[in-house]
Amino acid sequence: MTFPVLAASVLTVAVGAGVLARVTQRYFFTAIAASAVILVLQHVYFHYTSDDAYISYRYARNLADGGGVVWNPGEHVEGYTNFLWVAVLAGMHRIGADIIVSGRWLGFGLAIAAAAGAYRLTVDLLDGEAGRMAGLVAALLLAASGPWALWATAGLEAPLFAALMLLAMLLHLRERPRETGGEGRGWFPASGMVWGFASLARPEGVLLFAISGAFKLGDTVVHYRRTSRRGIIAGSFAVIGTTATLLAWIAGFALIFVPYFIWRFDTFGWLFPNTFYAKVGSGLNQYDRGLRYLTSFLQQSGGWLLLLVPVALAVSATRRGAMLYALTLLVAWLAYVAIVGGDSLLLFRFFAPMLPVFFALIAAAAGTLATTIRAERPPSSRLWPAAFAVVALGAIAFTLYPTANESDRISGERAAVRDRGAIGRWLRDSLPSTTTVAAVPVGAVAYESRLVTIDMLGITDEHIAHRDLPLGEFPAGHEKYDTEYVLDRQPDIIILFDGLSSSPWTSADYDTLRHVFILAVADMLADDRTAAEYERRAVEVGEGKWFNLLVRKGATAVLAKTAATEG
């Protein structure tokens, strides 16, 4: 599918959804159905599984097969940031489902759930029919968003985390006392437990839980002050009740998260996942990279529309507390991503989980302002729906457009992952199971090969991840390396280029790798031990498709299966 066809199809679905919702007044179900259709169209366009997803897949398969949460047998390294996702995929594997297929379609289903959450959150921020119309727009904007659609079915945890986060937020709003502007439905504070599960899906859930706790505490203070006006006894009961509720909320989170954290720390021995140490440091270069990442996201996604939120808060008291809560979570996430230096994967992967909140806030704020303007200057009954539809379609088209700019990069990465899978399957089918591999990157190659694999970038290697090296000049996750350490482990194979070529590589081809941005590759080629201990080899893994690798001179089984190349 070409991008013009995708855009035309998505806009057609959006128009149909708007008409259907207006006629039937079933905004929620229309939002869900339209989001599902748009996400199917987007999946056909992208058809992408991230190489990083295969890291989670390998952990999940090892867990399901009884080997534990390990990358290589016996190596306890937390090379993932999505334990709950790994556990779910392991469960799917145990019942006989394919992990790759499960990752894709579980993500799709959770993305639909997140669309429902975005709709519901928007309605909670803005009452009445205006809120339902804004909710429909928020769901459509979310489904049309390239970053959301790509990562919904790319095999990682973004839709799971987003769905849990939205559920926790919606419960939080319902748990707020009426005296503080909440719905005060008397529900048990279950959002604490949901935040616990969200923190198992991604460690940043702890940050959002802490912010929610600050709002809970603020509500407790406000509730006491307003209730105490009725007398000392009423104020005392308010203190007891709100304190008990707050403690129950904290206990719900602790019930889920504390046992997991104790197990995790005992197993891996570090406060943060190994991926954090491989990608995040400190210093101006990292912060500058993160700020550029944030700025690029805001420019391409229409982040300037967030300016509507403080304007809406200023002109209207409708759901002010709820909107401020959602905005605080969003701003905290944006700041966090900038501080850790952003990410190097396609289409703003780090921002994808927060996109439902992003679009819900924009849609609710726009709906609030439109309602205010309409009340002050009532337009023609025919003009108003038409103007609303034009603005909504324009926003959806704007959201879609950045996808076109990334089409070449997406297709290139899709082909690269396909090649890595082919390499991994050749390794699995052609070499002894005792073969060891060092590679950049390691996802699909390691998953398909099932061989012991050394991650030369340190994502799944504790030693490399904890090296003290300057970060921020190159893409996140591609800056750590230790050539001597890798060579000391004597891998049978070193893979410096994970794509397939039309012919065996020559010395000139290897020379081009000396100038790539991946320091682990350039340093490996510059090391004298590499030339002394390894041979440049190649093997045809498909018609006209050559796999180029370095083979240790003592690895006779691999040497027998490959051919020497020039130089």
C-alpha angles and dihedrals in degrees: 000000000000122000095249089055090048092049094047091048094049094048090048090053090048092052091047091048092051093050094044093048092048093050099041098031087222097128097157098053091041090053091052095047094045092047091052092051093047092048090052089052090048092049091053088051097046103028088176136153115188119237087226089059089066089062089061090043091055092050090047093050093048090050093048092047092055099256095113130237093317138133096208122015109281095005111115102198121147097224093160136064098204111071095161091052090049090050093049092050090047088054091051090051091050092057091050102263121139110254096217094050090044092052091052100046098035085055090051092051093047090049088058089050089051090051088055089049092050090051093048093046091052091051089050089054095048126030131218132015090324088061092050092049091047089048091055090050091049092053092047092048090050094051091045092051111109095212092050096045094046095050094040090075102019092099102253132111102261096108092044093051092043093051092049092045092051092048090051091048093049091049090047091056091050092049094056114108116251090239089066095048096268130126093253095202093162093243121162107260093256094154088085091064091046090052086053091057090044089055089055089052093051129357091231086074087082090061092051090046090054092051090048088051090056089053090047090053091048091051089050092055094046092046091052094048094050095043094046089063086075090060144289094283093052090047092050092051089048091053093049094046098045093043091051090048092050092049091048089051092052091045091053090055093044092050090062104030107036098060089046092049092048091051092044095049092045091050101042104019099218133104093226132034117274089248090065092058091045094053110024131066131136137264141088095284092059094046091047091052091049092049091051089049090052093045092050091051093050092048095050097040100045094254090164086076087074085077085076090069099067089042090053090047090053098049100038137039092201108132090335094159093050093048092048090051093051092045092051092053091049095048091047090053093048091049092047093052091050092049095051091051103255124257139281101219126104125290102359099301093182092058097047097088092055097047094095089059091042093056094038090057094047093047093046093047092048090048091050093052093044091051091049093050092046091052092052097041110021110208128205113295089236096044096054099062091043093051091047091050093049093050092046093049090047090053092049091049090049090050092050097048100076088062089068091056091057098044095105093047092047093051090047092051091046090054091046092054089048090053092048090054091051090050091050093050091050090051091050096047100039108037137058116268089242092067115119124211135197113199149169109239110009110193112099093017092057095040095051097038096047087204127134102276130195112209104219091196093055100237089126098018118086098200096053093041092057097049112121103237131148112264136195105058096088133036115299114269094020101082107075120086143145114190096181091052092051093047091047088059088058101219113197091225134030117196112197097163117038099192130089121247132206091241138011113288123255129208089269090059091053090048089062089061091061088074101047121116092245105097093195090063098044093046093048091054091046094053114099091215091064093060092041097049104031138055127213107242139168138195132191107238094175138004105303092350116117128192112209119203145155114244125199110244092235095050096100096170092057094041089055091055097046139056130233117250133209113292 
